[in-house]
Amino acid sequence: MGGRSNTGMRDPRSRNNTGEKCYKCNRYGHFARECKVEIDRCYKCNEHGHIAKECNKEIDSGSCYNCGKSGHIQRECLVASSKPCYRCGVAGHIARECSDERRDDRKCYNCGMTGHISKSCPESGKNCYKCGESDHLAKECPSLNLTQCYTCRGTGHYARDCNNQVL
């Protein structure tokens, strides 16, 4: 039956031709913890004697996000970036490498204005759902016992603990 039961489902006791691949020997049918091979095999370069995290071979893992060519990654790319930096808005570098120390010129995702971020946006309309104030959110609410029940609208308990029945 080749590892399948009469219902068409894979028999979990059968390990032949399954998708289980051993990272130690790179063969299918078992996991590394069950492998009989004594010497480690690198999953990155497929050589014996070391594991992937100890591998010092340069293996091309894809293409550059900036230019689309293989052989290097974005931070090593010699082509000037056409995408603007998320921090300062200027093309040619990424935010991690940005030397602009000014942080107050970032654009707010909520209102589009500069000088603040969305968390502190004056136009956000976000109020604390516990007390209704606009200067903080519920997780920072100084009014500790204003928990409101969604069943009876009373304070001090949650709906799961409510003794009142909904009419």
NORHUSUL-V604924 format. One record per residue. RES is the residue in one small letter. SS is DSSP state (A for helix, B for strand, O for the rest). D_CENTER is the distance of its C-alpha to the mean C-alpha in whole Angstrom. Layout:
res={RES RES}
ss={SS SS}
d_center={D_CENTER D_CENTER}
This chain:
res={m g g r s n t g m r d p r s r n n t g e k c y k c n r y g h f a r e c k v e i d r c y k c n e h g h i a k e c n k e i d s g s c y n c g k s g h i q r e c l v a s s k p c y r c g v a g h i a r e c s d e r r d d r k c y n c g m t g h i s k s c p e s g k n c y k c g e s d h l a k e c p s l n l t q c y t c r g t g h y a r d c n n q v l}
ss={O O O B O O O O O B O O O O O O O O O O B O O O O O O B O O O A A A O O O O O O B O O O O O O B O O O A A A O O O O O O O O B O O O O O O B O O O A A A O O O O O O O B O O O O O O B O O O A A A O O O O O O O O O B O O O O O O B O O O A A A O O O O O O O O O O O O O O O O O A A A O O O O O O O B O O O O O O B O O O A A A O O O O O O}
d_center={41 38 36 36 38 40 38 36 33 32 34 31 34 35 32 34 32 29 26 25 25 26 24 28 30 28 30 29 31 29 26 27 28 31 32 35 35 36 34 31 29 27 24 23 27 29 31 33 33 29 26 23 21 25 26 27 27 26 24 23 20 20 21 21 18 21 24 23 25 25 26 24 20 20 21 24 25 28 28 28 25 25 22 23 21 18 20 24 24 26 26 26 23 19 18 18 21 23 26 27 27 27 25 27 27 23 23 22 20 22 26 26 28 27 28 25 22 21 20 24 25 29 29 26 28 26 28 27 28 30 33 32 32 30 30 27 24 25 23 25 28 31 33 32 34 34 32 33 34 33 36 39 37 38 37 36 35 32 33 32 35 37 41 42 42 41 44}
